């Protein structure tokens, strides 16, 4: 309708249309404001962090409770030593290394700069001594020595680090050394070319690595929570743990304001490019959380990274609770039984082997739905014993923290025995099936 036509319309019609448009615009605006207010209410309790990236994760399930630029790869500084710690611990468990094994310090290790324990080439120390120096004092020379020992060279060890990162699902990580130092700060003789790039790791990848350490190497916390360690008897001062958040520091005047209940690990990091970083873990009332902050501004000695991490822990412990959304030994609707052949019964009753427990915001509920049920064999073959794993069930639910759809797969077990049928029973069952099929075939003709 052009302007001329509009002017020829009766004023009453123009007025009504104008009012309708105004009302419609008003409703859209009000709905938009309401929606924005609702969204703001949902995140009102989220921590306001002074960090470039961060993440909060449940250490039991890997569930993400909060993240800020969590997938952005950034320089992790000494947090990359967690991968070195993980691989050294694995080597000991696999028997290729022992804690009391004594090694001679290499030129590469003795040439490291930054945080170190001033190893000299040819010095002899045990793997355990070097490991504690790395975990507690973030010693670059001890770290490089462990890398040389496990990998034969730091270069080979770095390949192990990158391969392991892929295996663990650390999709944004790349390592160029075992220490987290910038490439330019490595000993020139052992420095890779520019094409190697720099070490990067996202907050999410750091949390994933911490998750695997806590799951597979939980004894690492015995080392991570050591407050101080005298590396040599002749050393005037012991190494002080860079993790000022340790709960045990509540009685240490310089660290009292940073000490946080339940904190017993894991690893700090700092370089001029990375800023202040920290991957911490704390446990309270049976719930363990992993928190990561990266790129926190300020001086290394102001402890701000720990105050920012405390905000994450407060948010997790104060606003979430563990709830079982599916009980163990529960039947699956419409899949209460699975088919069995060669058994006295042609079906076996099945139930869930474990429960599904998640952290959810207090006052909210989560309802899982069945996505898929798979039998271990189709059909299963008798005999089957009570408690045997006979299949899996995959459930889907909406994560209340991120609003993302999540799936989890749990085992199904037999809730009763199904013994093997005698040949006599099987023969008559086969005859019955034959005539049943024959009759149905005749019916289908008509």
C-alpha positions as a Markdown table, in Angstrom:
| # | Residue | x | y | z |
|---|---|---|---|---|
| 1 | Unk | 0.0 | 0.0 | 0.0 |
| 2 | Unk | 1.5 | 3.3 | -1.1 |
| 3 | Unk | 1.3 | 6.6 | 0.8 |
| 4 | Unk | -1.5 | 7.9 | -1.5 |
| 5 | Unk | -3.7 | 4.9 | -0.8 |
| 6 | Unk | -3.0 | 5.1 | 2.9 |
| 7 | Unk | -4.2 | 8.7 | 2.9 |
| 8 | Unk | -7.5 | 7.8 | 1.2 |
| 9 | Unk | -8.4 | 5.3 | 4.0 |
| 10 | Unk | -10.9 | 6.3 | 6.7 |
| 11 | Unk | -9.1 | 7.8 | 9.7 |
| 12 | Unk | -10.8 | 5.2 | 12.0 |
| 13 | Unk | -9.1 | 2.4 | 10.1 |
| 14 | Unk | -5.7 | 4.1 | 10.1 |
| 15 | Unk | -6.1 | 4.7 | 13.9 |
| 16 | Unk | -7.0 | 1.1 | 14.6 |
| 17 | Unk | -4.1 | -0.2 | 12.6 |
| 18 | Unk | -1.7 | 2.2 | 14.2 |
| 19 | Unk | -2.8 | 1.1 | 17.7 |
| 20 | Unk | -2.5 | -2.6 | 16.7 |
| 21 | Unk | 1.1 | -2.0 | 15.5 |
| 22 | Unk | 2.0 | -0.1 | 18.7 |
| 23 | Unk | 0.5 | -2.9 | 20.9 |
| 24 | Unk | 2.3 | -5.6 | 18.9 |
| 25 | Unk | 5.7 | -3.8 | 19.2 |
| 26 | Unk | 5.1 | -3.2 | 22.9 |
| 27 | Unk | 4.4 | -6.9 | 23.4 |
| 28 | Unk | 7.5 | -7.9 | 21.5 |
| 29 | Unk | 9.5 | -5.5 | 23.6 |
| 30 | Unk | 8.0 | -6.6 | 26.9 |
| 31 | Unk | 8.5 | -10.3 | 26.0 |
| 32 | Unk | 12.1 | -9.6 | 25.0 |
| 33 | Unk | 12.8 | -7.7 | 28.3 |
| 34 | Unk | 11.1 | -10.5 | 30.2 |
| 35 | Unk | 13.2 | -13.2 | 28.4 |
| 36 | Unk | 16.4 | -11.2 | 29.1 |
| 37 | Unk | 15.4 | -10.8 | 32.8 |
| 38 | Unk | 14.7 | -14.5 | 33.0 |
| 39 | Unk | 18.1 | -15.4 | 31.5 |
| 40 | Unk | 19.8 | -12.9 | 33.8 |
| 41 | Unk | 18.1 | -14.5 | 36.8 |
| 42 | Unk | 19.4 | -17.9 | 35.7 |
| 43 | Unk | 23.0 | -16.8 | 35.7 |
| 44 | Unk | 22.8 | -14.3 | 38.5 |
| 45 | Unk | 24.7 | -16.7 | 40.8 |
| 46 | Unk | 27.4 | -17.3 | 38.3 |
| 47 | Unk | 30.9 | -16.1 | 39.4 |
| 48 | Unk | 32.2 | -12.8 | 38.0 |
| 49 | Unk | 35.8 | -13.6 | 37.2 |
| 50 | Unk | 38.8 | -11.5 | 36.4 |
| 51 | Unk | 40.4 | -14.1 | 34.1 |
| 52 | Unk | 40.7 | -14.8 | 30.4 |
| 53 | Unk | 39.2 | -18.2 | 30.7 |
| 54 | Unk | 38.0 | -20.6 | 33.4 |
| 55 | Unk | 36.0 | -23.8 | 34.0 |
| 56 | Unk | 34.4 | -25.7 | 36.9 |
| 57 | Unk | 34.0 | -29.4 | 36.6 |
| 58 | Unk | 32.7 | -32.3 | 38.7 |
| 59 | Unk | 35.7 | -34.6 | 39.3 |
| 60 | Unk | 33.4 | -37.7 | 39.5 |
| 61 | Unk | 31.6 | -37.4 | 36.2 |
| 62 | Unk | 33.4 | -34.7 | 34.2 |
| 63 | Unk | 30.2 | -32.7 | 34.1 |
| 64 | Unk | 30.9 | -29.0 | 33.4 |
| 65 | Unk | 29.2 | -26.6 | 35.9 |
| 66 | Unk | 30.5 | -23.4 | 34.6 |
| 67 | Unk | 32.9 | -22.1 | 31.9 |
| 68 | Unk | 34.3 | -18.9 | 30.6 |
| 69 | Unk | 36.0 | -19.2 | 27.1 |
| 70 | Unk | 36.7 | -22.8 | 28.2 |
| 71 | Unk | 37.7 | -24.0 | 24.8 |
| 72 | Unk | 40.2 | -21.2 | 24.0 |
| 73 | Unk | 43.7 | -22.5 | 23.7 |
| 74 | Unk | 46.1 | -20.4 | 25.8 |
| 75 | Unk | 49.6 | -20.7 | 27.2 |
| 76 | Unk | 49.3 | -22.8 | 30.3 |
| 77 | Unk | 52.7 | -22.2 | 31.7 |
| 78 | Unk | 53.6 | -24.8 | 34.4 |
| 79 | Unk | 50.1 | -26.3 | 34.4 |
| 80 | Unk | 51.5 | -28.3 | 31.5 |
| 81 | Unk | 53.6 | -30.2 | 34.1 |
| 82 | Unk | 50.5 | -32.1 | 35.0 |
| 83 | Unk | 50.9 | -34.1 | 31.8 |
| 84 | Unk | 54.6 | -34.8 | 32.8 |
| 85 | Unk | 53.4 | -35.9 | 36.2 |
| 86 | Unk | 50.7 | -38.1 | 34.6 |
| 87 | Unk | 53.2 | -39.8 | 32.3 |
| 88 | Unk | 55.9 | -40.3 | 34.9 |
| 89 | Unk | 53.3 | -41.9 | 37.3 |
| 90 | Unk | 52.1 | -44.1 | 34.5 |
| 91 | Unk | 55.6 | -45.3 | 33.8 |
| 92 | Unk | 56.1 | -46.2 | 37.4 |
| 93 | Unk | 52.8 | -48.2 | 37.4 |
| 94 | Unk | 53.8 | -50.0 | 34.2 |
| 95 | Unk | 57.1 | -51.0 | 35.8 |
| 96 | Unk | 59.4 | -49.1 | 33.3 |
| 97 | Unk | 60.5 | -46.8 | 36.1 |
| 98 | Unk | 60.7 | -47.0 | 39.9 |
| 99 | Unk | 60.4 | -44.3 | 42.5 |
| 100 | Unk | 63.7 | -45.2 | 44.2 |
| 101 | Unk | 65.6 | -45.4 | 40.9 |
| 102 | Unk | 68.6 | -43.0 | 40.8 |
| 103 | Unk | 69.3 | -41.1 | 37.6 |
| 104 | Unk | 72.1 | -38.8 | 36.5 |
| 105 | Unk | 71.2 | -35.2 | 35.6 |
| 106 | Unk | 71.5 | -34.4 | 31.8 |
| 107 | Unk | 72.8 | -31.3 | 30.2 |
| 108 | Unk | 69.3 | -30.4 | 29.1 |
| 109 | Unk | 68.0 | -30.5 | 32.6 |
| 110 | Unk | 70.9 | -28.6 | 34.1 |
| 111 | Unk | 70.4 | -25.8 | 31.5 |
| 112 | Unk | 66.8 | -25.0 | 32.4 |
| 113 | Unk | 65.9 | -21.5 | 33.6 |
| 114 | Unk | 63.0 | -20.1 | 35.6 |
| 115 | Unk | 61.7 | -22.0 | 38.7 |
| 116 | Unk | 64.3 | -24.7 | 39.5 |
| 117 | Unk | 66.3 | -26.5 | 42.1 |
| 118 | Unk | 69.7 | -25.8 | 40.5 |
| 119 | Unk | 70.6 | -29.2 | 39.3 |
| 120 | Unk | 74.1 | -29.7 | 38.0 |
| 121 | Unk | 75.0 | -32.0 | 35.1 |
| 122 | Unk | 75.9 | -35.4 | 36.6 |
| 123 | Unk | 74.1 | -34.9 | 39.9 |
| 124 | Unk | 72.3 | -38.0 | 41.0 |
| 125 | Unk | 68.8 | -38.0 | 42.4 |
| 126 | Unk | 65.9 | -40.5 | 42.7 |
| 127 | Unk | 62.8 | -40.3 | 40.5 |
| 128 | Unk | 60.8 | -39.6 | 43.7 |
| 129 | Unk | 62.9 | -36.7 | 44.7 |
| 130 | Unk | 62.7 | -35.1 | 41.2 |
| 131 | Unk | 58.9 | -35.8 | 41.1 |
| 132 | Unk | 58.3 | -34.0 | 44.4 |
| 133 | Unk | 60.5 | -31.0 | 43.2 |
| 134 | Unk | 58.4 | -30.8 | 40.1 |
| 135 | Unk | 55.0 | -31.2 | 41.8 |
| 136 | Unk | 55.7 | -29.0 | 44.8 |
| 137 | Unk | 58.2 | -26.4 | 43.6 |
| 138 | Unk | 57.4 | -26.5 | 39.9 |
| 139 | Unk | 61.1 | -27.0 | 39.2 |
| 140 | Unk | 61.8 | -26.9 | 35.5 |
| 141 | Unk | 65.2 | -28.7 | 35.8 |
| 142 | Unk | 63.6 | -31.6 | 37.7 |
| 143 | Unk | 60.8 | -31.8 | 35.1 |
| 144 | Unk | 63.1 | -31.9 | 32.1 |
| 145 | Unk | 65.2 | -34.6 | 33.8 |
| 146 | Unk | 62.1 | -36.7 | 34.3 |
| 147 | Unk | 61.2 | -36.2 | 30.6 |
| 148 | Unk | 64.7 | -37.2 | 29.5 |
| 149 | Unk | 64.5 | -40.3 | 31.7 |
| 150 | Unk | 61.0 | -41.5 | 30.6 |
| 151 | Unk | 61.3 | -40.5 | 26.9 |
| 152 | Unk | 65.0 | -41.0 | 26.3 |
| 153 | Unk | 65.0 | -37.3 | 25.4 |
| 154 | Unk | 62.7 | -34.4 | 26.0 |
| 155 | Unk | 61.8 | -34.4 | 22.3 |
| 156 | Unk | 60.6 | -38.0 | 22.4 |
| 157 | Unk | 58.8 | -37.2 | 25.7 |
| 158 | Unk | 56.9 | -34.3 | 24.1 |
| 159 | Unk | 55.7 | -36.7 | 21.4 |
| 160 | Unk | 54.3 | -38.9 | 24.2 |
| 161 | Unk | 52.6 | -35.8 | 25.7 |
| 162 | Unk | 50.9 | -34.9 | 22.5 |
| 163 | Unk | 49.9 | -38.5 | 21.7 |
| 164 | Unk | 48.4 | -38.8 | 25.2 |
| 165 | Unk | 46.6 | -35.5 | 24.9 |
| 166 | Unk | 44.8 | -36.9 | 21.8 |
| 167 | Unk | 44.0 | -40.1 | 23.7 |
| 168 | Unk | 42.4 | -38.2 | 26.6 |
| 169 | Unk | 40.3 | -36.0 | 24.3 |
| 170 | Unk | 42.3 | -32.8 | 24.9 |
| 171 | Unk | 41.4 | -31.4 | 21.6 |
| 172 | Unk | 43.0 | -28.0 | 21.8 |
| 173 | Unk | 46.3 | -28.9 | 23.5 |
| 174 | Unk | 49.8 | -28.8 | 21.9 |
| 175 | Unk | 53.1 | -29.3 | 23.8 |
| 176 | Unk | 56.6 | -28.3 | 22.8 |
| 177 | Unk | 58.3 | -29.1 | 26.0 |
| 178 | Unk | 57.7 | -30.8 | 29.4 |
| 179 | Unk | 57.9 | -27.7 | 31.5 |
| 180 | Unk | 55.4 | -25.1 | 30.0 |
| 181 | Unk | 58.2 | -22.6 | 29.3 |
| 182 | Unk | 57.9 | -20.5 | 26.2 |
| 183 | Unk | 60.0 | -22.0 | 23.4 |
| 184 | Unk | 62.4 | -19.1 | 23.5 |
| 185 | Unk | 63.2 | -19.8 | 27.1 |
| 186 | Unk | 64.2 | -23.4 | 26.5 |
| 187 | Unk | 68.0 | -24.2 | 26.4 |
| 188 | Unk | 69.0 | -23.2 | 22.8 |
| 189 | Unk | 70.7 | -26.6 | 22.1 |
| 190 | Unk | 67.5 | -28.5 | 22.9 |
| 191 | Unk | 65.0 | -25.9 | 21.5 |
| 192 | Unk | 62.7 | -27.1 | 18.6 |
| 193 | Unk | 62.4 | -24.9 | 15.5 |
| 194 | Unk | 59.8 | -22.2 | 15.1 |
| 195 | Unk | 57.5 | -24.6 | 13.2 |
| 196 | Unk | 57.0 | -26.5 | 16.5 |
| 197 | Unk | 54.9 | -23.5 | 17.7 |
| 198 | Unk | 54.2 | -22.9 | 21.4 |
| 199 | Unk | 52.6 | -24.9 | 24.2 |
| 200 | Unk | 48.9 | -24.2 | 24.5 |
| 201 | Unk | 46.1 | -25.8 | 26.5 |
| 202 | Unk | 42.5 | -24.6 | 27.1 |
| 203 | Unk | 40.9 | -24.4 | 30.5 |
| 204 | Unk | 38.7 | -27.3 | 29.5 |
| 205 | Unk | 41.7 | -29.5 | 28.5 |
| 206 | Unk | 43.4 | -28.7 | 31.7 |
| 207 | Unk | 40.3 | -29.8 | 33.6 |
| 208 | Unk | 40.2 | -33.0 | 31.5 |
| 209 | Unk | 43.8 | -33.7 | 32.3 |
| 210 | Unk | 43.2 | -33.1 | 36.0 |
| 211 | Unk | 40.1 | -35.4 | 35.8 |
| 212 | Unk | 42.2 | -38.3 | 34.5 |
| 213 | Unk | 44.9 | -37.7 | 37.1 |
| 214 | Unk | 42.3 | -37.9 | 39.9 |
| 215 | Unk | 40.6 | -40.9 | 38.4 |
| 216 | Unk | 43.7 | -42.9 | 37.4 |
| 217 | Unk | 46.5 | -41.6 | 39.7 |
| 218 | Unk | 44.7 | -40.4 | 42.8 |
| 219 | Unk | 47.8 | -41.0 | 44.9 |
| 220 | Unk | 49.3 | -38.0 | 43.2 |
| 221 | Unk | 47.4 | -35.9 | 45.7 |
| 222 | Unk | 49.7 | -37.2 | 48.5 |
| 223 | Unk | 52.5 | -35.4 | 46.7 |
| 224 | Unk | 50.5 | -32.3 | 45.5 |
| 225 | Unk | 49.5 | -31.4 | 49.1 |
| 226 | Unk | 53.0 | -31.4 | 50.5 |
| 227 | Unk | 53.4 | -27.9 | 52.0 |
| 228 | Unk | 57.2 | -27.8 | 51.8 |
| 229 | Unk | 60.1 | -30.1 | 50.8 |
| 230 | Unk | 63.8 | -30.0 | 51.5 |
| 231 | Unk | 65.4 | -31.3 | 48.3 |
| 232 | Unk | 68.9 | -31.7 | 49.7 |
| 233 | Unk | 70.0 | -31.9 | 53.3 |
| 234 | Unk | 72.4 | -29.0 | 52.7 |
| 235 | Unk | 69.8 | -26.7 | 51.3 |
| 236 | Unk | 69.2 | -23.7 | 53.6 |
| 237 | Unk | 65.5 | -23.4 | 52.7 |
| 238 | Unk | 62.9 | -26.0 | 51.7 |
| 239 | Unk | 60.9 | -25.8 | 48.6 |
| 240 | Unk | 57.5 | -24.1 | 49.4 |
| 241 | Unk | 54.4 | -25.4 | 47.5 |
| 242 | Unk | 53.2 | -22.7 | 45.0 |
| 243 | Unk | 49.6 | -23.8 | 45.7 |
| 244 | Unk | 48.7 | -21.4 | 48.5 |
| 245 | Unk | 45.1 | -22.6 | 48.5 |
| 246 | Unk | 46.0 | -25.8 | 50.3 |
| 247 | Unk | 43.7 | -26.3 | 53.2 |
| 248 | Unk | 46.7 | -27.1 | 55.4 |
| 249 | Unk | 47.8 | -23.4 | 54.9 |
| 250 | Unk | 45.0 | -22.2 | 57.1 |
| 251 | Unk | 47.6 | -21.9 | 59.9 |
| 252 | Unk | 50.3 | -20.3 | 57.8 |
| 253 | Unk | 50.1 | -16.5 | 58.4 |
| 254 | Unk | 51.3 | -15.6 | 54.8 |
| 255 | Unk | 48.8 | -17.9 | 53.1 |
| 256 | Unk | 45.9 | -18.0 | 55.6 |
| 257 | Unk | 43.7 | -15.8 | 53.4 |
| 258 | Unk | 44.1 | -18.0 | 50.4 |
| 259 | Unk | 43.7 | -21.4 | 52.2 |
| 260 | Unk | 40.4 | -23.1 | 51.1 |
| 261 | Unk | 38.6 | -26.0 | 52.9 |
| 262 | Unk | 39.2 | -29.3 | 51.0 |
| 263 | Unk | 41.9 | -28.1 | 48.6 |
| 264 | Unk | 44.6 | -30.7 | 48.2 |
| 265 | Unk | 46.0 | -30.1 | 44.6 |
| 266 | Unk | 46.9 | -29.6 | 41.8 |
| 267 | Unk | 49.2 | -27.2 | 39.8 |
| 268 | Unk | 50.0 | -23.5 | 39.4 |
| 269 | Unk | 51.5 | -21.8 | 36.4 |
| 270 | Unk | 52.9 | -18.4 | 35.5 |
| 271 | Unk | 54.8 | -16.8 | 32.6 |
| 272 | Unk | 54.6 | -13.3 | 31.2 |
| 273 | Unk | 52.6 | -14.6 | 28.2 |
| 274 | Unk | 50.3 | -16.9 | 30.2 |
| 275 | Unk | 49.7 | -14.6 | 33.2 |
| 276 | Unk | 48.7 | -16.3 | 36.4 |
| 277 | Unk | 47.1 | -19.8 | 36.0 |
| 278 | Unk | 45.9 | -22.4 | 38.4 |
| 279 | Unk | 44.2 | -25.8 | 38.2 |
| 280 | Unk | 42.9 | -26.7 | 41.6 |
| 281 | Unk | 40.7 | -29.4 | 43.2 |
| 282 | Unk | 38.7 | -29.4 | 46.4 |
| 283 | Unk | 36.5 | -31.9 | 48.1 |
| 284 | Unk | 33.5 | -31.2 | 50.4 |
| 285 | Unk | 30.9 | -33.6 | 51.7 |
| 286 | Unk | 32.0 | -36.3 | 49.3 |
| 287 | Unk | 31.8 | -34.0 | 46.2 |
| 288 | Unk | 35.1 | -33.2 | 44.5 |
| 289 | Unk | 35.4 | -30.3 | 42.1 |
| 290 | Unk | 38.0 | -29.2 | 39.6 |
| 291 | Unk | 38.5 | -25.5 | 38.9 |
| 292 | Unk | 40.8 | -23.9 | 36.3 |
| 293 | Unk | 41.6 | -20.2 | 35.9 |
| 294 | Unk | 43.9 | -18.9 | 33.1 |
| 295 | Unk | 45.2 | -15.5 | 32.3 |
| 296 | Unk | 44.5 | -13.9 | 35.7 |
| 297 | Unk | 46.2 | -10.4 | 35.8 |
| 298 | Unk | 48.4 | -9.2 | 38.5 |
| 299 | Unk | 51.7 | -10.1 | 40.1 |
| 300 | Unk | 52.5 | -13.7 | 40.8 |
| 301 | Unk | 52.9 | -12.9 | 44.5 |
| 302 | Unk | 49.5 | -11.2 | 45.0 |
| 303 | Unk | 47.6 | -14.6 | 45.0 |
| 304 | Unk | 44.8 | -13.2 | 42.9 |
| 305 | Unk | 44.5 | -16.5 | 40.9 |
| 306 | Unk | 43.6 | -18.3 | 44.2 |
| 307 | Unk | 40.9 | -15.7 | 45.1 |
| 308 | Unk | 39.4 | -16.2 | 41.6 |
| 309 | Unk | 39.5 | -19.9 | 42.0 |
| 310 | Unk | 37.7 | -19.6 | 45.3 |
| 311 | Unk | 34.8 | -17.9 | 43.5 |
| 312 | Unk | 34.5 | -21.0 | 41.3 |
| 313 | Unk | 34.6 | -23.4 | 44.3 |
| 314 | Unk | 32.0 | -21.3 | 46.2 |
| 315 | Unk | 29.7 | -21.3 | 43.2 |
| 316 | Unk | 29.9 | -25.0 | 42.8 |
| 317 | Unk | 29.6 | -26.0 | 46.5 |
| 318 | Unk | 26.9 | -23.5 | 47.3 |
| 319 | Unk | 24.7 | -23.8 | 44.3 |
| 320 | Unk | 24.8 | -27.5 | 43.3 |
| 321 | Unk | 23.8 | -30.7 | 44.9 |
| 322 | Unk | 24.2 | -34.3 | 43.9 |
| 323 | Unk | 21.0 | -36.1 | 42.9 |
| 324 | Unk | 20.4 | -39.6 | 41.7 |
| 325 | Unk | 18.3 | -39.3 | 38.6 |
| 326 | Unk | 18.2 | -43.0 | 37.9 |
| 327 | Unk | 18.5 | -45.7 | 40.6 |
| 328 | Unk | 20.6 | -48.8 | 40.3 |
| 329 | Unk | 18.7 | -52.1 | 39.7 |
| 330 | Unk | 15.9 | -50.3 | 38.0 |
| 331 | Unk | 14.1 | -51.8 | 35.1 |
| 332 | Unk | 14.1 | -50.0 | 31.8 |
| 333 | Unk | 10.5 | -49.1 | 30.6 |
| 334 | Unk | 9.6 | -51.2 | 27.5 |
| 335 | Unk | 12.9 | -53.1 | 27.8 |
| 336 | Unk | 12.3 | -55.1 | 31.0 |
| 337 | Unk | 13.6 | -58.3 | 29.3 |
| 338 | Unk | 16.0 | -59.3 | 26.6 |
| 339 | Unk | 15.7 | -62.3 | 24.3 |
| 340 | Unk | 17.5 | -65.5 | 25.1 |
| 341 | Unk | 18.1 | -68.7 | 23.1 |
| 342 | Unk | 18.9 | -72.2 | 24.3 |
| 343 | Unk | 17.5 | -71.4 | 27.7 |
| 344 | Unk | 14.6 | -72.8 | 29.8 |
| 345 | Unk | 13.2 | -69.3 | 29.4 |
| 346 | Unk | 13.2 | -67.3 | 26.1 |
| 347 | Unk | 13.7 | -64.1 | 28.0 |
| 348 | Unk | 15.8 | -62.8 | 30.9 |
| 349 | Unk | 14.7 | -59.9 | 33.1 |
| 350 | Unk | 17.3 | -57.1 | 33.2 |
| 351 | Unk | 18.0 | -54.1 | 35.4 |
| 352 | Unk | 20.5 | -51.2 | 35.5 |
| 353 | Unk | 23.9 | -52.1 | 37.0 |
| 354 | Unk | 24.6 | -48.7 | 38.5 |
| 355 | Unk | 22.7 | -45.5 | 39.2 |
| 356 | Unk | 23.1 | -42.1 | 37.4 |
| 357 | Unk | 24.0 | -39.3 | 39.7 |
| 358 | Unk | 24.6 | -35.7 | 38.5 |
| 359 | Unk | 25.2 | -32.3 | 40.1 |
| 360 | Unk | 22.3 | -30.1 | 39.5 |
| 361 | Unk | 21.4 | -26.6 | 40.7 |
| 362 | Unk | 19.6 | -26.8 | 44.0 |
| 363 | Unk | 15.8 | -26.9 | 43.7 |
| 364 | Unk | 15.9 | -28.2 | 40.1 |
| 365 | Unk | 15.1 | -31.6 | 38.7 |
| 366 | Unk | 16.4 | -33.7 | 35.8 |
| 367 | Unk | 14.4 | -36.5 | 34.1 |
| 368 | Unk | 16.4 | -38.9 | 31.9 |
| 369 | Unk | 14.8 | -40.6 | 28.9 |
| 370 | Unk | 15.8 | -43.9 | 27.3 |
| 371 | Unk | 17.7 | -43.3 | 24.1 |
| 372 | Unk | 18.8 | -46.8 | 23.2 |
| 373 | Unk | 19.1 | -50.3 | 24.6 |
| 374 | Unk | 21.6 | -52.8 | 23.2 |
| 375 | Unk | 21.8 | -56.5 | 24.0 |
| 376 | Unk | 25.4 | -57.9 | 24.4 |
| 377 | Unk | 24.2 | -60.5 | 21.8 |
| 378 | Unk | 21.0 | -60.7 | 19.9 |
| 379 | Unk | 19.7 | -62.9 | 21.1 |
| 380 | Unk | 21.7 | -63.8 | 24.3 |
| 381 | Unk | 22.7 | -67.4 | 24.8 |
| 382 | Unk | 21.9 | -69.4 | 27.9 |
| 383 | Unk | 23.1 | -70.1 | 30.5 |
| 384 | Unk | 23.0 | -66.7 | 32.1 |
| 385 | Unk | 23.7 | -66.0 | 35.7 |
| 386 | Unk | 22.2 | -63.5 | 38.0 |
| 387 | Unk | 24.3 | -60.3 | 37.8 |
| 388 | Unk | 25.8 | -61.1 | 34.4 |
| 389 | Unk | 26.3 | -58.1 | 32.1 |
| 390 | Unk | 23.8 | -58.6 | 29.3 |
| 391 | Unk | 23.7 | -55.3 | 27.5 |
| 392 | Unk | 23.7 | -51.5 | 27.8 |
| 393 | Unk | 21.2 | -48.7 | 28.1 |
| 394 | Unk | 21.8 | -45.2 | 26.9 |
| 395 | Unk | 19.9 | -42.3 | 28.6 |
| 396 | Unk | 19.5 | -38.8 | 27.5 |
| 397 | Unk | 19.0 | -35.7 | 29.7 |
| 398 | Unk | 19.4 | -32.0 | 29.5 |
| 399 | Unk | 22.3 | -30.6 | 31.5 |
| 400 | Unk | 20.7 | -28.0 | 33.8 |
| 401 | Unk | 24.0 | -26.1 | 34.0 |
| 402 | Unk | 24.7 | -25.7 | 30.3 |
| 403 | Unk | 21.3 | -26.6 | 28.8 |
| 404 | Unk | 23.1 | -29.0 | 26.5 |
| 405 | Unk | 21.8 | -32.5 | 25.7 |
| 406 | Unk | 23.8 | -35.2 | 27.5 |
| 407 | Unk | 23.9 | -38.9 | 27.0 |
| 408 | Unk | 25.2 | -41.5 | 29.4 |
| 409 | Unk | 25.5 | -45.3 | 28.9 |
| 410 | Unk | 25.3 | -47.8 | 31.7 |
| 411 | Unk | 25.4 | -51.6 | 31.9 |
| 412 | Unk | 22.4 | -53.8 | 32.1 |
| 413 | Unk | 22.6 | -57.0 | 34.2 |
| 414 | Unk | 20.5 | -60.1 | 34.5 |
| 415 | Unk | 18.2 | -59.9 | 37.5 |
| 416 | Unk | 17.6 | -63.7 | 37.4 |
| 417 | Unk | 19.2 | -66.9 | 36.3 |
| 418 | Unk | 18.4 | -68.5 | 32.9 |
| 419 | Unk | 19.7 | -72.1 | 32.8 |
| 420 | Unk | 20.3 | -73.9 | 29.6 |
| 421 | Unk | 17.4 | -75.9 | 28.3 |
| 422 | Unk | 17.6 | -79.7 | 27.7 |
| 423 | Unk | 17.7 | -80.9 | 24.2 |
| 424 | Unk | 14.2 | -82.4 | 24.7 |
| 425 | Unk | 12.8 | -79.0 | 25.5 |
| 426 | Unk | 14.7 | -77.3 | 22.7 |
| 427 | Unk | 13.4 | -79.9 | 20.2 |
| 428 | Unk | 9.7 | -79.4 | 21.2 |
| 429 | Unk | 10.2 | -75.6 | 21.2 |
| 430 | Unk | 11.6 | -75.9 | 17.6 |
| 431 | Unk | 8.6 | -78.0 | 16.5 |
| 432 | Unk | 6.2 | -75.5 | 18.1 |
| 433 | Unk | 8.0 | -72.6 | 16.4 |
| 434 | Unk | 7.8 | -74.5 | 13.1 |
| 435 | Unk | 4.1 | -75.1 | 13.2 |
| 436 | Unk | 3.5 | -71.6 | 14.5 |
| 437 | Unk | 5.4 | -70.1 | 11.6 |
| 438 | Unk | 3.6 | -72.5 | 9.2 |
| 439 | Unk | 0.2 | -71.5 | 10.5 |
| 440 | Unk | 1.0 | -67.8 | 10.3 |
| 441 | Unk | 2.2 | -68.3 | 6.7 |
| 442 | Unk | -1.1 | -69.9 | 5.8 |
| 443 | Unk | -3.0 | -67.0 | 7.4 |
| 444 | Unk | -1.0 | -64.5 | 5.5 |
| 445 | Unk | -2.0 | -66.2 | 2.2 |
| 446 | Unk | -5.6 | -65.0 | 2.9 |
